[in-house]
């Protein structure tokens, strides 16, 4: 790998390097400014294949490009938007660059290190809140056919402006990038966080992300390294002795940590459903959009100690292992319950047949007659009443006027007639539009019906500015003639 790009370097005639954010085995990450978008801050990820020009490197670059295009389709507020993928060739280097949004905030690894200095860790309430905010993101990417593959505390950022967790550094891009850099197949995933099927076989499923998320949660709860929590012989995670959690929450985490993928939850939504069954005491903090500080958590625990704590329905299942004399009655009770349900179904069927033959036909005939009478009455009544109703109802166009749409014109031709720069004109219109609609910055207007009002507003601003420019030209000509 070559030397990092110096600060101030302009890449692709657009991105100005500010500083290096980090460096790993798959490349470097830079903080940069997008000079074409009002010097907006963004992140540049650089990858440099070692086998320059070889067929293997070209195949790896194709794989990297394909995976990046898949991630570019993701549109979620808790996932950094992938903006652009391009290739830069220098005299002796060939670099791949990936551009994405910059997320300002601290990773959960940094937050955990800050708490470790005070001998503190994350509470169960904060862990539940983090799960409830991240699981919908996983559900979204899994439904899009993408597995993250690299979930860990250093790949989750607590965004500063809204205090929501953001998922970064997707493993699918890292896998393709590593393939391009090292010209060999490399398994992606952190030891201790990635499950066995991912580290040893390279097989990643949605349940693999749930496993890694569960390891992330117990690391935040215990403050210990992930690998130190696993028994090297049985591969079981021994974490409960280092954290104070409710039994129900521990059951959810243990199922996510199951070594067999088929025994884990089938989806992120299933984990959310299981969390909803946890005691309300454990989910008090989940309704807040901000994580609870340690002091507030302790105060909340004291305040709740004097209140009545309601148990969920899952509390009646008890804890395992159960006594043998209690388990001995399971089979007889199951047989008695099954026999009772079967006899009940038979009696219901027999009574239903008799009821239908004696009373059912009469009831059915009466219903048919009632509906025939209702339909005939409606057919007769509508012509009598409708003319008066139609006259009394005002026209919909008068009550709710249709929004006026502004049609697009040939701005380039109009700019040529006025003798003004077309590119500068478009940039000025965009500047006015984004000042009025700052939330649309970085999201181009589509041709769908949903963006029709915004497209019309853009054209209105453009024609207003064009009329202003034309008026200025006319006044200049009058002054010149005078």
Steps between C-alpha positions, in 0.01 A plus 500: 500500500636839401526816704180683602383794294625835642249734664356745249522258204211533254370161384289464185505883466241508777596358841754689715681279753489647854665224703531123544227356721636147521690222328448124494588192305252586226597863439483852642218730598521878444292792619437718194302795365274474196583821311207443263251493788583815698806338666281243671691261727517140380707184541733358234603135522807409298586149380814412308519160326846341518470301179478802275359420156460124554184313409458407866511865606253597228259232621540621857431860392184383320389325819573811706307720254202265503480489880535878524213545254281275715572711808435816300136394475459506880302800622478500880558789744723278720727388216755740342403569140744362242549780251750400234752238389788594271848393394811718485813408305832665575848436362564185704179447697142406429256592778134429569302759697164469669322819616239500776341738750694602810338414835607724787508328836677235707503127440362280775851367552613855584196549725579175682863606546383834646284316752774250581708790635223550759453123563161514327335300224171516311180410686232257391266789421757650265562159341126455434483850353794431270341175381166668435672769292734271303280197433271692256815598307606134478147400397520758218838386362410131534180554303719671238705181471808637682683362804724744687756234612705731722282626788704606803519800737751679276264474200207668677511878543279694741410791272550829682209708369216252573667243732407205278728207416628488141629182337825547305769295317296229329692176472382431143701798375791410726500144365513621140759764586719247682470271200620784277783600734641157579398317181364210706177397665487633857235428761355815655402517866662574833604203716273483801220688325445299181341153541675175409323456166625842387861479620569140395274454198446854376124443518315808626124509559267749669531293819878560485436873543269425795781295660753783455249754637446283810878482558514879464229535764674275755831680443324830580334342806813334641779730378709193411663391175276280287743208473551486878128424550502174298604156623757379242390135543121530480483841320228599749484860612533536878389859548221504760743488792643838390171687438180566692202437274148367530448128421270579207750733336775242555284239321471727196876559487579130549280401211669758276836347609408142412782322314249342258354756256169310483453539877537880492220743426398480133496878453570833669125556529474179704751641748296821525189294570687310773623826655143625518426214738773608742384663825409872463762574767767399250350705216434830678803659334411360158235768442761774523698609196812562711709245690468523877810629682635274775390740776149527357482120468585451865249768607231341281567160656459643851179681399354185348588291806202639693254454216304194404696304240276311258620170360455394141321182396837335435573506875258209555720262302750478785874447480688192384601231588164408660459236779444142380172458689363810323612388154351148556146641468564670163416196283176393680376859508578541131303180417203606710501847347523359147214253561281773643561726198427214258167410670405865516559537125289189425206624711520841339491344155200279583305784662585724206358253250173467695476872556556572133239248383223624735568867560774579252288472186229727645761755605668484160168553315413798721843654434460457124154661510633788709783572257265480199265749669791731588637496144156563344438788743837649420439475124168679541627761748817616323327652190256680727760657729813529285397809291445705816819372663706569188378861488574559869860375481742771376750418232822344632707741289338796681558356846855369445663676206748292310860598560648693215791325339776689326607347171867464418650712223826484309718684752816450300345673197363784714841550663662511158253766386574711806874440474542352849689191612270198505700303760516797735128558457417138596735520799328818623156340468621194691642724771163676545315169498723335765480807723122468499504119525818409691374146566512428124872574477681201354175335383436570128141555393349198328235490229251329732168655598624541858755764389261681260444790740873546562578481127238767438652716775847461344368607159320795660824617660686450172248701297488773766878528487488495119247784498721692743802453275297608197381814680857584593607459138221727380588769751866478400408545134281802580783661693739431211256649247449808715 
